[in-house]
Structure formats: structure tokens, C-alpha cells
Amino acid sequence: MRLTRRATGRAALAGLLAAPALLRPGSLRAAPTVLRISHQFPGGSIEQGDFRDCLVRRFAVAVQQRTNGALAFEIYPASSLLKTVAQFSALRRGTLDFTLYPLAYAGGEVAEVNIGLMPCLVTTYQQGLAWKTAEIGRHLTDMLEKRGVKIITWVWQSGGVASRTGAVVRPDDVKGLQIRGGSREMDLMLKAAGGIVSAVPSNEICAAMQAGVLDAAVTSSTSLVSFRTEQVSKAVTSGIKGSFWFMFEPLLMSKSVYDGLPADQQKAITEVGASLEAFALEQAMADDIELARVFGRAGAKVAEFDAPALQEWKQIARDTAWKDFAARSPSCAALLTLAEQVPA
């Protein structure tokens, strides 16, 4: 269930992480190494709010405890430290320590990362999480680390479509709509289906729809709820039974910053990061259910993707997005081949 509906975890942790919040160890200890975590999502607390913000706060508390206060954290939600897309570049340069980041946002900088939002490639949470230990995961990890970025927590999210008009279920439903896909590859599929694509970060979707410059938007269930898109929508298509949209949104760390830490602190970061993957999965799945409840309560029509519709989308995706991605470089083609080998 969503953390926005009831508190979870010990009450003693509440309030430790305001935004931005600095976790300070006892005054008799040596000054901690302070690391900054930035993300684009709404801020909350360790117990309530967008689960991605809650995840980084849980991470910060647990790592501080594991390192006996040697590491402390400042958390900057809602792109309050850096603009959304710029966070990846800052991570690579070592001027930002952590970000929970929709990886495909960095596709203009590193083409290979668009594999993290390839339409119809990942169709279940289990398939996405299986990447971590499959050959695709090893290749993706190595590629990112060579570019200065380390994956700390694997987070996958299913998504749906919010619309100011009718429900978007089949390809014909997007014809003539100004629609946001979220990546080059998603946009290619939507354009081939007749949509007019628009590049808008997820935290700007609601404003764009309210202004009438965006008719529909595809993004995660969590973002559709957190950014209050039900207030400007007449319909939503839930991904609870399947979706063409599954996005990799990991907690990432600057590789140079990680390499500069002592081995015990590195171990604390990687072990805590991995331990939070079950929490992320539980909350992402709960948000798929919450999406339908929130939009239904607001009076919007709630629809779902079905198998025939998803097959139609997959054929378009293969002919456009997959083909385009594979043609960009041998590295992209290899990643796509490896991803296709992971069963749903």
C-alpha cells in the first residue's frame, strides 16, 4: 500500500529527514562526510509521500546508522538542487553524489540508457528485476560505470496514460493527440501510431495538460498520482494488468565519489541499496492499484490495457523504436539482444 495513505516504519524515524535535510551525528564524533541526494519527485518524509522520496530517506537513515555517523546526507527533492535532466551529468562529473533518476532521461547524453524505457520490451516487474543478475544487467552496469555512474538500487515502475480526452488503450487512440512519451524510443512508437509527441519531464506534465499544450501523457503510476494529474484528466489507462511502459528508475551514485570512500562505507551503501529493492517493488505495485482508485474518485474514466492491444503496440515498437535503437550503435544493438533474452 502507498506510504501516502498510512505510516509505515518506526515513528522514531519520522522527521529525521526534512527537505533538504542534513542528518547530523552526535556532537562528539568527527565531522561526517556529507553526501547529497537529488531527485525530481515531490518531497515528503521517511514514512509518507512519493515512495521514491521515501526510499532515498530510508537509504540515508540506514547508511548513516551502518557507518556510525561517518556518512550523512542532504536530500533535495523536486529538482530543488539541480534541474531534472542535468542530474545525470552532475553525477558523472562527481559534482552530485546520488540521484534517483529515470535513466532514459539521459538518452541524449548516453544513447544506450534508452534501453531503460524501451516500449514493450519489459512487460512485468519480475522481468525488469531479472535484468540485475542477467547478462543484460552486467553489460548495463559495466557501461554505466565506465561513464562514471554506479547503480545502487534497482527500481522498475509500470506506467499508464493520463488523458484530457478519451482513454488511450490501442494505437488508434493516440491519433492527433499531443502526447508525452518520456524517451526517444517511446516517442517513436507514439508518433508511428499517429500521436504528436512532446518532450516534457514528468514533473511538468500536470501544468502542461492544464495549459492545454498536452493532451495525454505516459509515465509511471506513482508520478501520475504524485503530480496530481487526475485534476486535469478525463481518463486514465492503468498498467495494473500489463503496459507498454515499464521504466528503469534506479538510485544512482557517482562512481568517482563511491571510489573515494573507504571499503566499509562502500559496503554499507551497496548492501543498504540492494535491501531496498523489495520495498521499491512493493510500493510500485501498490501504486498501480492506487492509480485507479485516485482517478476513479476524481471522476475520470479508468481503463486497462489488454493482451490484443499490447500486441498491437509491440508490433509498432519493434518496427520503430527497437529498430532505431539497434541501428544507433553496436553497443545499443547488443543491449537490445540481451534484453530480449530475459523472459517475461
N, C-alpha and C positions, 0 to 999 in steps of 0.2 A: 504494500500500500504506500501511497505517496507520503513523504515526510511533511508535506504541506497540510495534511489532514489530521495527523496526531503526532505527538512527540515520540521519538524512538531514541533509545540510548539513555545513559545516566544523566539525571538532571544536573549533576555537579559539573558537567561539561558545558552546560548552557552559558552563553555569554562570554566564553573564553575567546571567541573569535568574532569580533565585530569587524566591519569592513571599511577601510583596511584595518587589520588588527595585528598587533605585534605581541607574540607570545613571549613573555619575559621570564627567565628562570629566577631563582632566588638571588637576592642581592649579594650573597657571599660567594657566589660562583663567578668564574671567569666570564667575561662578556661572550655571549653566544655568537656564532656565525648566523647572520640573518639572511634568509633566502626569501625571494619574492615570488608569489604565485599570482598570475594574471589570467583572467578569462572574460568572456563576453556575456556571461549569463547573469541573471538577477542575483543580488546578494541576499543572504538570509542568515541562518545560524547553523550550528552543527546538528541541530535537531529538526529544523523547519526550513522549507524553501525548495528551490530547484535542487534536485538531488546532486547535480554536478557541482554546485557550490558546496553542498553538504559534504560531498566526497572529499574535496580538497581540504576542508576544515577538519574532517576526521583524520585525513592523512597528516596534516600538520600537527595535531594533538598527539597522535600515535608516534610520529617520528621524534617529536620533542621528548616524549616520555622515554622512548627506546634509547635516545642518546643522552639521557640525564641532563637535558637542557643545553647541550652543546650546540644544537641547531634550534633556531627559532624562525618564525615565519611571519611575513606580511602578506595579506591576501587582498587582492584588488579585483572585485567583480565588476561586471557591467562595462568592461573596457575602460575602466577609470584610470588605469596607468598607461596603457597603450591602445591604439586603435586595433580593432579585431584582427585584421589580416596581418598587420605589422608584427604581431607577437611571435610568429614563426621565425622571421628574420632576426629578431632580437635574441631569440633562443640560440640560433646558430652562431651569432656573434658573441654569446656569453654575456650580453647586457641584460638579459632576463633569465631567471633561474628555472621557472616552471610555467607551463600553461596547460590548461585543459582545453584542447583545441580540435575543432572539426578538421581533420587532416587535409581533406581535399581543398580547403581554403588556400593552401599553399601550392596548388597546382600550377599557378603561373610562374612560380619560382623553381619548383622541382616537379617535373611532369609526372614522375612515377607515383606521386602520392595521390593522384586522382583515382587510383585503384581503390581507395577507401570510400568512394561514393560512386561506384560503377553500377548503373541501373540493372537490376535483375541478376546481378552476379552473386550476391549474398541474399538468401531468401528466408533464413531463420537465424535466431540468436546463436544457436548451437553451432551452426556452420561458421559464422563470423568468429566466434571464440575459438573454434578449432584451428583457425589460422595460426594462433600463437605457437603451437607445437608442430605445425606442418611446415613443409619446405617453403611455402609462401611467406610464412611468418619469419622464418630465419632470413630469407632474402630481403624482406621489407625492413627488418631490424638492422641488418648489416648496411643496407643502403642508407638508412637514416643516420646511423652512427657515423658513417663516412662523411656525412654532411653536417655533423655537429649536433645531432638530436638523438636523445635516448628515450625509448618507450618505458614508462614506469607502470602504468595501469592500463590494461586493455579494456576499452569501453565501446560497445556497439549499441546503436539505437535504431529501432524501427521508426518509420515515419508515415505520415499521412498527408492529405491535401486539404487545406482550408480554402474556401471559395466564397466570393461575394455573389456568385450566381448559383448555378446548379452543382450537384455533386460530380466530382471527377473520378470516374471508375475506369472507363475504357478510353483508348486513344482518341476516339471521335469526340470525347467530351472536352478536349482542350482546344479544339479548333477556334481560332480567333481570340483566345484568351491571352492577356498579358500575364505571364506566369513565371514564377521564380523556381528554379530547379536546385541550385546550390553548388553545382560543379559544371565544368565544361562538358563532361560526358552526359550528365543528366539533361543539360540544356540541349544537347544534340538530339537526344531521344524526343524530348518535348517539342522541339522545333519540327522534327520529321513528322510528328503527329498533328502538326498544324498550329501549335502554340507560338506565341510571340514572347521570346524569353527575355527576362530581365534579371540582371545581377544585383541582388540585394542581400546583405548579410541578414541572418535570421533575426537579430535584434532590431532590425529596421522594417520587418515585414508588416507589423500592425500599422505603423504610421503610413507606409506606402499604400496599403489597402484602404485605409481611412481617407487618404488623399485622392483615391480613385486612380492612381497610376499603376496599380497592381490589382489584377482580378483574382488571382489564385496563387497559392504558394505551397511548395512541398518542403517539409522539414520534419524534424523529429517530433514525436508525440509530446515529449517534455517541453520543447520550445513552443509548440502550438499552444500549450496550456500556460506556460510561464510568461509568455509575451502577450497574453490576453487576446489572442486573435479571434476568440469566439465573439468578442464585442463588435467585430466588423465583418462577420461571416454569416452567410445564409446556409452553408452546408459544409460538412467535413467528411472525408473518407478516411476511415480508420485502418491502420495496418495490423490490427489485432489477429487477423486470420491469414496474414501474408501481405507483402507490399513489394513494389518495385524499388523502394527506397530503404536501404539499410546503410547507415553511415558509421564509419570508424571515428570515434571522438576520444582519443586516449589522453591520459595525463602524461605530458612530455616534460623532459628535463634537458637543459643544456648539457651536452656531453663534456664540454670543457670544464664546466662547474662541477659536474659529477666526478670527473677525473681528478680534480683538485682536492677532493675530500679524503679523509682517512678511510681505510678499508672498513672499519666498524660502522662508520656513518653511511658509507655506500651500501653496506649490507642492510642496515635499518631502512633505508629508502626503498631498496628493491623489494624487501620482504613485506613491508607495510603496503607498498603499491600493489603487489600481487594479491595480498589478503583482501583488498577492497574490490576485487573484480566480481565476487559473488554479490556484494552489496549493489554494485552498479547494475548487474543483470536483473536482480530482483526489482530494483526501482524502475528500470527502463520498462520492464514488462508490466509493472503496475501502472505506469503512466499511459500505456496503450489502452488500458481499461478506463483510466481516469479521463482520457481524451473524449471518449464517447459520452461519459457522464456530464462533463463540463459543457460540451457543446449542446447536448440534448437539453440540459437545464436552461441554456440560454435561448432555446427555441430553434436552433439550427437543425437541419436535416442531417441525420447520421447514416452514412453508407459504409460498405465494406468492399474491399477487393475480393473477387472470386477467381477460381483457377482459370477459367477461359479468358478473363480479362488480363490476368497476369501473363498468360501465354502470348496474347497479342502484343503486350508491352515488350516481352522478352525478344520476340522476333524483330521488332523495331530496334531495340537496344543492340542486338547482335549486328544488324546491318549498318548501324550508325556509330554509336558510342564505342562498342567493343572494337569495331574495325578501325576507327580513328585512333583509339588509344594504342592498339598494337602497332600501327604504322608510324607512331611518333619516334620510336627508337627500339633497338633490340632489347634493351632493359625493360621497357614497357611491355613488349610482346612476351618476354619471359615471365614477367609477373602475372600477366593475364592467364597464360597457360597453366601456371602453378595454382592460381586461384580456382580455375575450373576443375582442378583435380580434387578439391575438397568437397565431399558430399554434403548435401543439404540436411 
